[in-house]
Amino acid sequence: MSWSAKQYSMFEQQRTRPVRDLVAAIPTEQVNTAIDLGCGPGNSTEVLVERFPDAVITGLDSSEDMLGDARQRLPNISFELADIGLWKPAKTYDVILANASLQWVPDHAELYPRLVSLLNPGGSLAVQTPDNLEEPAHRLAREIAASGPWSSKIGSVKHPDRHPAAYYFELLQPHCTQVDVWRTTYHHPLAGGHGAVVEWFKGSALRPYLQKLDDGEQAAFLDAYLKAISQAYPALADGSVLLPFPRLFIVARR
């Protein structure tokens, strides 16, 4: 199951709120160049453009489908197809933004200091990553993957390692003049009830499982996941679900 701009954008309003909070916290005021790593359909890039309208801004993503939507949204912005883990730019930046993207990239001990090294003096690295691997949505996916008839295919699927706030603070402090780290739990209202919760994670966390299954197995997996989600997240009186979603924020200034 490849990245789908349509699937991801089903919840664009909710997914964009954290990046608005992140970009608002960037301390660098004189910004001439900025890049959005893992720009997706361009919603995060748009927030960056609004904050720094005079900067030369680039978006980067590994999905052509995402970039197609991003180019339609922001036709005056340059977008590039590339893998963040392999990205080696020829220049440095005043702002590097990575909103809900670096959790897919391994080896943060190497990655984060390398990104800081690509900043101009006084530049800012702004990162937001989901901090929800122990939330029911992830835990249930792992349990269903390991216990179902598809366990030989997906029972060992594992998301790249994530780390607590102190890890990133200590990692970045020697390379930066200022490091700000905080954690926020958003409660996203999903009008479609438990089915909407499944649709939300189909566009992100469930991808590593679904891409290894055939169509019939995907349908069965999602059915089992929906039943488990319905037990884990209580519906409100109007049938909607309030999805708790913890996120870790880092703003590090070189």
N, C-alpha and C positions, 0 to 999 in steps of 0.2 A: 504494500500500500504506500504509494508515493505521497509526498506533501501535496495537499490540495488547498489552493487559495480559497475556494468556495467553502470548504468544510471549516477552515480556520476562521473565516470571516463571519460565520454564522453568529459569533458572539463578539463581534468587533468592539462594541461599546465597552463591554466588561474587560476585554483583553487590553484595551487602550488606556484605561484609567491608570494602571500602575506606571506605564511609561510616562504619562503626564506628570505624575508625582516625581518620577526619577529625573526627568529632564529639568523640571523646575528647581531641583536641588543642585544642578551643576554650577559651581562657583566661577568658572572661567567666563569672563564677560567679553573679552576681545577674541572673537572666534572668526577666523578666516577660512579654515578648512575643518570639515567634520565628516565622519563616516558612520553609517549604521550597519553593524555586523549582524547578519541574520534578519534582514529588513522585512521578510515576509511579504505580505501584500502592500506594504508601504505605509501602513497606519502609524508605525513608530517613526518612520522617516518624516512623515507629515508633521508630527509633533516637533521634531528637530528643526524643520524648516520654519515653523511658527515661532520658535524660540530664537533662532539665529537666521533671520531672513536675508542677511547680506553675505552669509558664508557660502562657500562652494561646498556643497554637500553631495556625498555619494552613498548609494545603498548597495549592499552586497548580500547575496543569498545563494544557496546551493540548489535551489529549485527553480526551474524555468517557469513552472506554473505560477509560483509566487511572484516572480519578477514580471511576468506578463501583466498581472493585476497592478503591480507597483508602477509600472511604466504608464499604464492608463491613468492612474490616479495622479501621478506627478510627471507629466511629460517633459518638464524642463529640468528634471534631475537625472543624473547619470546613474545607471544601475549596472552592476557587474555580476556575472555568474562565477562563484568561487566557493571553496570550502574554507571555513574559518580556520580550521586546524592547519591548513596548508598555505594560508594567506601570507604573502611576503611582499608588502608594498614597497614601492621605490621612494616613497616620501613619508614624512611624518605629519601628524594631525594635531589640531588644537582640542578636538573632542573625538573620542571613540565611544560610541554608544553600542551596547549589546543588551537588548531587551528580550528576555525569555529565549535566549539562543545558546548561551555558553554551557547550559546544563547538558547539551547534546555532544559537547566536545570533551574528550578525556584529558587527563594530566593537567589539572589546573595549576599545579605547582610550577610548571613550565609556562603555561599559557598566560596567566595573569601578569607576571612580571614582563613577559615578552610584549604584551599589549602596552604596558606602561612605557616600555622603551621606545615605542613608536609614537609617543606623544612629544610635542614641542614643550620646552620649559614652561611651566604654568598651566599646561594642558590637563584635561580631565578624562579619566576613564569612568564611564557610568554604566553600571551593570545591574540588571534585575534578573534573578533566577527563581523559578518556583522552588519552594522549600517544603515539598509535600510528599516525599517518598514514604513517609509513615502514615499518611492520611488514608482513610478507608478506600478511596478511589484507586490508589496504587497497591495497597496491601491486598485488596480483593482481586485485582488483576493478577498478581503474582500467585495467589492461592489457586485461582481458577486455571491458570496456565499450567501449574504443577500437578493438578489433580484430575484434569480432564483427559479425554482420549487423545488429545493433541500434545500430551506432556513431552513426548519424545522430540517434538518440533520446537516447543516454546517453553518447556519447563525450566530451562536454564537462562532464559532471556533476562538480562540485567541492564538497567540504565547506568550510564557512567556515574562514578562516585560524585557526591556532593558533600560539602563540608559546612560546619557551623561558622557563625560570624567570627569567632575568635581566630579561626584558622586563616581566614582571608585578611583579617586585620594584621596579624603577625606576618603573613606572607608579603603584604604590600608595604608595610610601614618602612622597611629599609630603603625602598625605592621611591618613596613619595614624601612630599612636604606635608600632606594632609590626607587622612583616610577617615571616611565617615561610613559606618556600617549600621544598618537597622533592619528590623524584621517587622512586617505588617501582615496581618491576616485580613484579607478582603472577604466579604460575604456577598457573593455574586447572586442576585436573584435570577432564577431561570424559570421563565413562564411555562415552559414545556414539561415541567415536572421531571420525573426520573428519566424519561426518555431523553430529555435535554442534557442531563448530566452525562449520559452515554455519548451523545453527539459531541459534547464538549471534548471529552477525552479521546474520541475517535480521531479528532484533528490534531492530537498531540501525544499524550502518554501511551495510548494503546497501539500506536503505529508499529513499534518494534515487534509486538505480538502478531498483529493482523497481517503484516507483510509476509509472514512465514506460513500463513494458512491459505488453503484454497477457499473458494467462495462458500461452499457448504460449511466448512469448519469455521469460517469467519462468522457466519450467521448463527451457528450454535454457540460459539464463544460469546458473542454479543448478547444472545438471549440469556445465557447463564450470568453474564455480568450485570445485565439489567435487573434480574431477580435479586442479586446480591446487593446492588446499589439501592434498590427499593427498600431493603431492610436497614441499610446503614445510614441513609439520609432521610429523615422524616419529612413528609410533605406538609406544607402549610395548609391552612383552612381553604385557601383558594386553589389548591392543587399545585402551586408552584413549589420550588425547592430553593432554599438558601444554601448555596454551595460555599463552605468555608475553604479559603485558598490562601495558605501562608506563602509569602514571598520574601526573599532576601535581597536587600538593596546595598550596593556599594558605590560610593563616589570617591575616587582616589585621584589626587592632584599631584602631578609630577613636580 
